[in-house]
C-alpha cells in the first residue's frame, strides 16, 4: 500500500459524523481534522483523538490535506464553499439539487482547472450510485425504460414542510414506494406510472396544544408540490413516540431498467439500496470517492467531475492486478 | 453526434447474433461485417443487408473497422484470437474463465500496447456487471460481506455434463438460487452459507431407449464437482417437451453486499439481473463497451483493460454535459 491519503472534513452534522466513522473503516486513509464554523472546543467528535480546527484556519492545511470532503448543505453551504475550496484543495461533495447541477459543475470546474485540483461533485447515492445505474441501464438496454423509486425513507424536505404547518409541534415524513408498481416494473411490462401510483407518503405528527387535528391533516394532504399529488396518510402521535420510534434516518430505493434486446426477449436490471442510516451510507460513498479524487489528481486529471467520470477501479483500496484476480 | 463507430463481429453463434441485434439498437454504430470461418454464403445473418466475410480476409479491414467484437468461446477461440487480434484492432471480448483472467490479460495487453490498440477483456455480466458491483459493494461498505447468487438460469457447462452421462440422449440444467438464502442475506445478518445452501440444480433429461432412469439419476446427482455438492433434482421428459419448453436461454442472478457503517446501522446494496436471453444481454453489454473501447483508444489509452477501468460515462451515447443534465 502507498502513502496514507489525508482527509479533511468541512462541516460536522450527520454527514460529517458519518465521514469520520467511514474513514476509520478505510486503512489507507487518515483524518487530518474536522473544520467547523463553531468554536472548535464545543464540537464533540466521535473519536476523542480526532483533531478539530476553526474553519478560518483551513488555508494553513493546504500542504497536509490531500482531499477535503465538504459536508455542508446544497442550499446555502456548497454553492459558496464548493467553488472557493476547489481552488485550494481536491474536493468531494454531495451537491444534490438536481436541477442546478450543470450550473454548480461550471462554478466548481473553473477554479479547479485553474489551480490543478480535482473536484468530484454530486457524489452519494442520488445523485451518485443511482445516477450511475440509470446510465448503465440506458447504455446496456437502449430500447427500454428506467424507473426510480425511493424509500422506505425519511425525507428531510417533506418533514420540514410538515413542521411548517400551523398547529404542528413536531413531525416526520416517510416516502414509501408502491410494492404493486415495483412488481409491475419487474415484470418487464414497462407500465406508465403516475406520480400517485409510484409512491405514497406517511406523516407522523405531534400537535401543538389546542390544535385541530382535522384542520392540520387537511393542510398537509392538500399542500401543493409536496403532498397534493400523492396519497398521504397522517398519523397523530405524542412526543415520546416521536422520540423513541422515529429517531432514525432510514432510506433507500430502487433503480430498475426494463428493456428488450429483441422482440422476443425482455431483460430487467435492478439496483436497490436498503439503508438503516442515510447519512452514514452517503458518507461512506463520499469517502470511497475521496480515494478516487486523490488518484485522479495524481494522474493530472483536473477540474470538476461526477460519478460518471470515475472508473470503478479507482474507488478500491486494491491494486488493478488484485482486483482482476479477486473480483472479476 | 460524431462519426459512426464501425463494428466487426468475429464468430457467429448465439453471442454474435446478439451483437448483430444490439448494434441495430445503437444509432451511433454501423456493422461493417461478420467474419466467419464457415463459408460466408452458408451463414444466414439476422438482417439480409449485413455483410458476411471470410475470416481470412479480416486483415484487409484494418482501416474500415473501429472495434472488433470477439464472439468466440473462452476455451478454444479467445486464448488464440484475443492476443492475435489485439495487435491489429481495438477489441472487446467476453473471456469468462475466471481463474485464467490474469494470464489472458497479460497475453492481450502486450500486443495491444505495442500496436496502440485498446482491448477490453472479460466484458459481459459475470465477469462484467457483476464484477463491477462486487467492487462497488466492497469499496462503499468495507466492513461487510459480498454474496453472488446465479439463476434462475440455464447453465451451459452443467448441461454439457448431463449430456455426457451414459443413457442420456438430451437434456438441460438450470441453476436456481435459494430464495431462503437470499432473504437471509437481505436481512443484513451476514450468514455463512454453504454451497448447498446457496443454490439448487434442476435437470430435464431425455433418456436413450432402454436406459435405466434410476441409474442415470444416480450418475447425475453424484457427479463430483458438478452436482455432488448440491441438492439436484432430475426430471425425465420426452423430446417434444425438451424442444418446446426448454429452448430458451434465461439467466440472471444477484450480487448483494451487506455491511455496517457503524455498529448501529446495517446497509444492504443489491444488484440483480433477470434475463430472458443470456446471450442477447451479454451481447448488448459488449456493444456498449465497444463504444468505450473506441473512445479510450481515441484518448490514447492503449493496452488491455477490464470493466473496472472504464468510467460509466464512456458507455453512453450521450455527451458528458447531457448526462449531467438528464441522468445525474
Interface residues (C-beta under 8 A of the other chain):
Chain A: X18 X21 X22 X25 X26 X98 X101 X102 X105 X122 X127 X129 X131 X132 X134 X135 X136 X138 X139 X140 X141 X142 X143 X186 X188 X261 X262 X264 X265 X266 X267 X268 X269 X270 X271 X272 X273 X274 X275 X276 X277 X280 X281 X283 X284 X285 X288 X291 X306 X307 X308 X309 X310 X311 X312 X313 X315 X316 X317 X320 X321 X323 X324 X325 X327 X328
Chain B: X18 X21 X22 X25 X26 X98 X101 X102 X105 X122 X127 X129 X131 X132 X134 X135 X136 X138 X139 X140 X141 X142 X143 X186 X188 X261 X262 X264 X265 X266 X267 X268 X269 X270 X271 X272 X273 X274 X275 X276 X277 X280 X281 X283 X284 X285 X288 X291 X306 X307 X308 X309 X310 X311 X312 X313 X315 X316 X317 X320 X321 X323 X324 X325 X327 X328
